[in-house]
Amino acid sequence: MLATTLRIRDYSPAVGSVVEGIDLRTPVDEETATELRQALHARGVLFFRGQRITGPQFIAFGRHFGPLVGSNLGAELGEIRAPEDDGENVGGRWHSDQSFKEQPDIGTLLVARKVPEHGGDTMWAGLGAAFDALPEEKKQYLRGLRAVYSKFDWNKAAAQRLGEVNRDKLNGMEVIHPLVGRLPETGREILYADPKYTVRIVGKTREESEPLLRELFEHVTKPEFTLRFHWDVGSIAVWDNRQCLHWAIYDYKGQERVMHRLAFQGPFLQ
């Protein structure tokens, strides 16, 4: 596959690109892989359509973006299945995958295997564009802040099922990150505000943090920073969790949706 056959066009002004002119059943050469990685770093999420690829072909493609990591079942290739009678949608709010970890998975890939007749779209929000749009005075203030990202603070039901949580044992479930960081590949500044996992500003109580965090969450999810993608069988999305939030919309009750998932690692925000 020659890089010159690729057509990459913006999906929305702030975030996302559609990649055309590529058949992922054919091994991707390094020139093409480099162009795709550069596009991902620049645009946050890439979309491919009509890719009827096998699991091994999907894995081979995913490895071009970084070292793959295991799913919650241990294997590289995970499955996300929303059955017809499923009343819970774990991705049903704005979030960045694993921001509560010291080293989150920096990227995620999904390929659609079965889609509902209607609904089941996913939304993304661009955290770079959101930071760019802030006044310079606000940018400077936010650059000096760090925040706490916690898994247990949002998932009260899970905490209750597990019983009383010893906060000294929250290894891998709570961490401190800078609220503004730079992508190491491009130097672009990112407003790393996660409505699901960012719980307070370091040095402030939860109550003291709430007004600023609410303001930031509303800002990063404004329509002008977001896109909405409709899945077809064979659609693929690759996104950078460092610079994107996403929301899986559950509006297809009574229907089934099946995705295969990969995740990859790399350097975090600087």
SVG drawing of the C-alpha trace seen along z (x, -y; Angstrom):
<svg xmlns="http://www.w3.org/2000/svg" viewBox="-36 -37 44 51">
<polyline fill="none" stroke="black" stroke-width="0.4" points="0.0,0.0 1.6,-3.3 1.2,-6.3 0.3,-8.4 -2.9,-6.4 -4.3,-7.7 -6.9,-10.4 -7.2,-11.9 -9.9,-14.6 -11.2,-16.4 -14.3,-14.9 -15.1,-18.1 -13.2,-21.3 -11.9,-20.6 -11.2,-16.8 -11.2,-13.7 -10.3,-12.6 -11.6,-10.1 -9.1,-7.9 -9.9,-6.6 -8.0,-4.8 -6.7,-2.0 -7.6,1.7 -6.5,3.0 -6.7,6.6 -3.4,5.8 -0.4,5.3 0.4,1.7 3.9,0.6 5.9,-1.7 5.5,-4.8 1.7,-4.5 1.9,-3.7 4.0,-6.8 1.4,-9.0 -1.4,-7.5 0.4,-8.0 1.1,-11.6 -2.6,-12.1 -3.7,-10.6 -1.3,-12.9 -2.7,-15.9 -6.4,-15.1 -7.0,-12.8 -9.2,-10.2 -9.2,-8.5 -12.1,-6.7 -12.0,-3.9 -15.1,-2.4 -15.8,0.9 -12.9,2.8 -14.1,6.4 -10.9,7.6 -10.1,10.6 -9.0,10.5 -5.4,11.2 -5.5,8.5 -7.0,6.0 -4.2,6.9 -1.5,6.4 -2.9,3.0 -3.2,2.0 0.5,2.7 1.5,-0.1 0.3,-2.6 2.1,-1.2 2.7,1.8 -0.7,3.5 -1.9,4.3 -4.2,7.0 -7.9,6.5 -9.7,7.3 -9.8,10.9 -6.0,11.0 -5.9,11.3 -4.9,8.4 -8.2,8.6 -11.1,7.8 -14.9,7.8 -17.4,5.2 -20.9,6.8 -24.1,4.9 -26.8,7.6 -30.4,6.9 -31.5,6.9 -28.6,4.9 -29.8,2.0 -26.3,0.7 -23.9,-1.3 -20.5,-1.6 -19.3,-4.1 -22.4,-6.2 -20.8,-9.5 -17.9,-11.7 -14.5,-10.1 -11.0,-9.3 -10.0,-5.6 -8.1,-4.9 -7.2,-8.5 -7.1,-7.3 -3.9,-5.3 -0.3,-6.5 0.2,-5.3 -3.2,-5.0 -3.5,-3.2 -2.8,-6.1 -4.8,-4.8 -7.8,-2.6 -9.1,-0.9 -12.6,0.4 -13.9,2.3 -17.7,2.8 -18.7,6.5 -22.5,6.1 -24.4,2.9 -28.0,2.1 -30.5,1.0 -30.5,-2.4 -28.6,-4.3 -25.3,-3.2 -23.3,-6.2 -20.1,-7.4 -19.1,-11.0 -15.6,-12.4 -14.4,-15.7 -11.1,-17.3 -9.2,-18.4 -6.5,-20.3 -9.0,-22.5 -10.8,-23.1 -7.5,-24.4 -6.7,-26.5 -10.0,-28.3 -9.4,-29.5 -8.3,-33.0 -4.6,-33.3 -5.0,-34.3 -7.1,-31.2 -4.5,-29.0 -1.7,-30.4 -3.7,-29.7 -4.6,-26.1 -1.0,-25.3 -0.1,-25.5 -2.7,-23.1 -2.7,-19.4 -5.8,-17.2 -6.8,-14.0 -8.2,-11.3 -10.0,-8.5 -11.9,-5.3 -13.6,-4.7 -14.8,-8.3 -17.2,-8.0 -18.2,-4.3 -20.1,-4.3 -21.9,-1.1 -18.7,0.7 -17.3,-0.5 -20.3,0.7 -20.1,4.1 -16.4,4.3 -17.2,3.1 -15.2,0.4 -12.3,-0.8 -8.9,-1.2 -7.7,-4.4 -4.1,-3.3 -4.7,-0.4 -6.0,-2.3 -3.0,-1.4 -3.8,-1.8 -7.2,-3.4 -6.2,-6.9 -3.5,-9.2 -2.4,-12.9 -1.9,-14.3 -1.2,-17.9 -4.5,-19.5 -2.7,-20.8 -0.1,-18.7 1.8,-18.5 1.7,-15.8 5.3,-14.6 4.9,-14.0 3.7,-17.5 4.1,-19.7 0.4,-20.7 -1.1,-21.6 -4.1,-19.5 -6.7,-20.3 -6.8,-16.9 -10.2,-17.4 -12.1,-14.1 -15.8,-14.5 -15.9,-10.9 -12.6,-10.6 -11.3,-14.0 -12.6,-14.6 -10.7,-17.5 -7.9,-20.0 -4.8,-19.2 -4.7,-21.6 -8.5,-22.1 -11.4,-20.1 -13.9,-18.5 -16.4,-21.4 -13.7,-24.0 -12.8,-22.3 -16.4,-21.8 -17.0,-25.3 -13.8,-25.2 -14.1,-21.5 -17.8,-22.0 -16.7,-25.0 -14.0,-23.0 -16.2,-19.9 -18.8,-22.2 -16.1,-23.9 -14.4,-20.8 -17.7,-19.2 -19.1,-22.2 -20.5,-21.2 -17.8,-23.1 -15.2,-20.7 -17.1,-17.5 -18.1,-15.1 -20.6,-12.2 -19.8,-9.0 -22.3,-6.5 -21.0,-2.9 -21.5,-0.4 -20.2,3.2 -16.5,2.8 -16.1,-0.7 -12.9,-1.3 -12.0,-4.1 -8.5,-4.7 -8.2,-7.5 -5.7,-9.1 -7.0,-9.0 -4.6,-11.8 -6.3,-14.3 -9.9,-13.0 -12.9,-12.3 -15.5,-9.9 -19.1,-8.9 -20.8,-5.7 -24.5,-6.5 -26.9,-3.8 -30.0,-4.5 -30.6,-1.1 -32.2,0.9 -33.6,4.2 -30.8,4.5 -27.3,5.9 -24.0,4.2 -20.6,6.0 -17.2,4.4 -13.7,5.8 -11.3,3.6 -7.5,3.1 -5.5,0.7 -1.9,-0.5 0.6,-2.2 3.1,-5.0 4.4,-8.1 1.9,-10.1 1.5,-13.8 4.5,-15.9"/>
</svg>
